[in-house]
Amino acid sequence: MAVSDAILKRLLALHPKIIDLKLDRMERILAALGHPERKLPPVIHVAGTNGKGSVIAYSRAILEAAGLSVHVYTSPHLVRFHERIRIGAPGGGQLIAEADLIDLLEECETANGGEPITFFEITTAAALLAFSRNPADYLLLEVGLGGRLDATNVVDRPHLTAVTQIALDHQQYLGETIEEIAAEKAGIFKRDTPAIIGPQNSEAALGVLLDKAHSAGSPTLVGDQDWQAYEQHGRLVYQDETRLSDLPLPALTGRFQINNAGTAIAVIRALNDSRIGEDAVEQGIKSTTWPGRLQRLSQGKLADRLPPDSELWVDGGHNAAAGQALAESLADLNDKVARPLILIVGMLNTKTVEDYLRPFGGLAAHVITVRIPDEENALRAKTLLEMVWRAGLEGESAGSIEQAIDRAGAMSQNARVVIGGSLYLAGRVLAANTGTVSSGVSGASPSPRV
């Protein structure tokens, strides 16, 4: 175990017995650290239910293609905690170094003085401290949970804000309705700070976002109103009030990536930064990488367990909207190259499993359930299987990811095997496929992100 992993496990013990979303703990520790949140590069603050990470990945790729240095903060990590903190540098940044992470975590632990604080809060403080001490052109800052009371919402004057698609998720913290959730996400809007609103499936969510932006005094640029992104003749077309761009399709797979790429382009255009040319937008869109989002695993320890003519994919989507988007993208893949779809699913007990699974009716030939390894809140494979049946799908349970893949391979010589239902499962899959040792520290208990 790395030294930083031991410190991270120690920090988990500081978690409050009752989780309440508020900023008091963040304000306390940041004051003790000398207010690093006031010493950051221009911040692009991104909230939303689905697509936040992809929008940030596209934005980083474009900015770096323009030769700019970009700090990035995302969560959760897939394999190692270091993935959450990317330190920008000209020509491309890198994940935070182990020695630097150790120093930051210990400094934050000392500043906190043993007071109750969530894992996400104290590690966010460490990230802000790192970013404040390293110059960069921009900081891409991803909201962890919600927005209004999220630990990242201590930045009073971001350069730009963005909200991706709103959907039902984390209702126990954000509200039971789409309107309540949208209101929480809109909590990042700030006066005189432009807000980019990605295309929304819910008119009710869009209405709330627009109302909140107006109340905050935040000018808006709205997807499908002020700008559009769509596929035409195998190309990505982006159009706003001033120009039309003919671009390559996004590097990331899936129909939903058109909207994510479009939102990122809208963000970049709103910066009005003369250093970012059209060539950087094109280069960034076609070179973006973002592990665990409908990612094809062509080789590796898990991929090699399948017959040579099979495909192995992994996707971290975990709510109803993500299940619908994944099913639509897999249907598109099937239209191009038809294969039996075998879905391997593992999920946390906080998710609406049947709503996630229903879009796969008539599409998935078989579902195999697994328990996410080393996650306290993971559903047991047999419990999950009962939910598969209730969703109207055929399935069985397996004792491990490896066993599930072996069974999928035995069912068909040319299957499209997709592992989905949780970012934590995606992380375990990526680690197992490469033979990498996972940090074992997710911060997922008792609540993801918090």
NORCORUR-V891142 format. One line per field, one symbol per residue. ss: DSSP state (@ for helix, = for strand, . for the rest). psi: psi as a letter, one per 20 degrees, with the letter a starting at -180 (. if undefined). burial: I if it has 16 or more other ideal C-beta (glycine too) atoms within 10 Angstrom, else O. Layout:
BEGIN
ss = ???
psi = ???
burial = ???
END
This chain:
BEGIN
ss = ..@@@@@@@@@@...........@@@@@@@@@...@@@...======..=.@@@@@@@@@@@@@@....====.......@@@@===......==..@@@@@@@@@@@@@@@......@@@@@@@@@@@@@@.....=====.................====.=.....@@@@...@@@@@@@@@@@......===.....@@@@@@@@@@@@@@...====...======..======...====.........@@@@@@@@@@@@@@@......@@@@@@@@@@.......==......@@@.....====.....@@@@@@@@@@@@@@@@@....=====..=....@@@@@@.....======........=..@@@@@@@@@@....===...@@@@@@@@@@@....=====..@@@@@@@@@@@@................
psi = pqhhhhgghhhhiipqhpoporjggghghhghjkmhijkqrppopprrgqighgghgggghgghhjjqpoqporqrrggqhhhhoppqqpipaqqpqgggggggghghgghhkjqpqqghghhgggghgghhipqrhqpoopqgpdggjqhikiohmqhqqqpapprpqlhihiqirhggghhghiiipqpjoqpporppiohgggggggghgghikoqqoppjfiqqprpplkrppppaihrpporqqqhqqphiighggggggggghihloiiorhhhgggghijpqnqjnmppnhrrhghiiqqhjrqpqppjqjrghhgggggghhhghhhgopqpppppppqqjiqnghhhhhiipigphqppqrpppkohjqqqhhghhhhgghjjqqarqqirgghggghghhhqikqopppriphhggghghghhijqpqhjohjipipqh.
burial = OIOIIOIIOOIOOIIOOOOOIOOOIIOIIIOIIOOIIOOIIOIIIIIIIIIIIIIIIIIIIIIIIIOIIIIIIIIIIIIIIIIIIIIIOOOOIOIIOOOIIIOIIOOIIOIIOOOOIIIIIIIIIIIIIIIIOIOIIIIIIIIIIIIIIIIIIIIOOIIIIIIIIIIIIIOOIIIOOIIOIIIIIIIIIIOOIIIIIIIIOIOOIIOIIIOIIOOIOIOIIIIOOOIIIOOOOOOIIIOIOOOOIOIOOIIIIIIIIIIIIIIIIIIIIIIOIOOIOOOIIIIIIIOIOIOIIIIOIOOOOIIOIIOOOIIIIIIIIIIIIIIIIIIOIIOOIOOOOOIIIIIIIIIIOIIIIIIIIIIIOOOIIIIIIIIIIOIOIIIOIOOIIIIIOOIOIOIOIIOOIOOIIOIIIOOIOOIIIIIIIIIIIIIIIIIIIOOOOIIOIIIIOIIIII
END
